[in-house]
Amino acid sequence: MKIIKRKANDIPKEDAHGGSGSRKVYADPSYTVGNNLEALTHGYLPAKATFDWHTHDSIDEVMVVVKGDGIVNDRDGEYGYAAGDVFVFPANIEHKIHNPTDDEHEMIFLRVKV
């Protein structure tokens, strides 16, 4: 295996969370030697849209907010987000991400198998 270079602008967007948003998959297990990476993605959440309630079975997820101000929920509460915020969603924790604004939001997600 050798270093892999990809241009983010050349990676196509695909539907995410049933079409409530989209994403670019920057890396997945096909790019690595190890077996713990589930994915590194760039998520796009349209205006007034929600990545509705979901869990990642046996996968820890880290979200870095690149653009936008919105709301993250888990079953224990509500948490505002803004550009530069980092959230860690432990495996199997139900959560949702909502964009209440008129602008598209962007996040980077790192998902690691546990």
N, C-alpha and C positions, 0 to 999 in steps of 0.2 A: 504494500500500500504506500501511496505517496501523498503529499500535500494536495488538497483539492481547493481550487479557487473558483468561486462563482460570483457573478455580478448580480446584485439584488434586483436591479432593473430588468434583468433577463428572466427572472423567476416568475412564472405566471401566478396570478391569484386564483384561488379555488374557494368554493363555498365552505363555510365553517358553521358549526352548530346548527345544522339544518337550514342554512341559508340566511340566518339572522345577521351574519357578517361574512367576512372573507379572511383569507390568510395566504401568506407565502410560506412555504416550508423551506427553510434555509438548510436544515440538516435533519436527517433521520438515521436509523440504524444502518442503512446501506452505505453511509459515508464514514462509519467508524469501525474500529476493530473490536471495541468493547461491546457489551450488550446491555448497558444501563441507560443509554440515551434513548428516549422515546421520540422526542422531536425538539427542534428549535424553530419557532415560527414567529412571523410578524403578523399580528392580528389587526384587522380593520373593523371597527364597530360603527356602522352608519348612524346618522342623526336619529335620535328617538328610538334606537334599537337596543335589544338586550340579548346577551349571551345568557339564556335562561338557565334555571336550576339544573346543575349537572355535577357529577363527581368524576374523578379520574381514579379508577380502581387500581390500587397498588402503584400509583404514580404520584410523586411529589411534583408540584408545579410552582414555578416562580414567574411572576408577572412584573415587568418594568413598564411603567406608563411613559410613553414617548410624547403623546399629544392628547390633550383634553382633560376635562374635569367632569367626574361622574360618581357613580355609587357602586360599591361592592357590598354584597350581602352574603352572610352565612346564616345558619339557623339561630345564632346567638346575637346577631346585630347587624348594623349598617355602618359602613365606613366610606367616607368620601375619598376620592382619588384625584390626583393632579399630576401633571407632567413631572417626572423625576421620582415619583413614589414607587416603592417596591413592595409587593405583596408575596407572601409565601403561603400557598395552599397545601397543607399536608395531605397525603394520600387519603382518599375516601371521604374527604370533607365536602359536603354539598355546598355549592356557592353559585352566585350569579353576578353578572357585571352589566350595569345599565348606563347608557348614555342618554341623559335627559336634554341634551343641547341640540342646536341646529347644525352642528359641525361633526364631521367624521372624527373618531378617536383612533389612536394607534397604540398598540402595546407589543412588547416582545415577550414571548412565552418560552420558558425552558422547562421541559417535562423529562423527569428522570425516573426510571423504574426502581422500585424499592423491594 
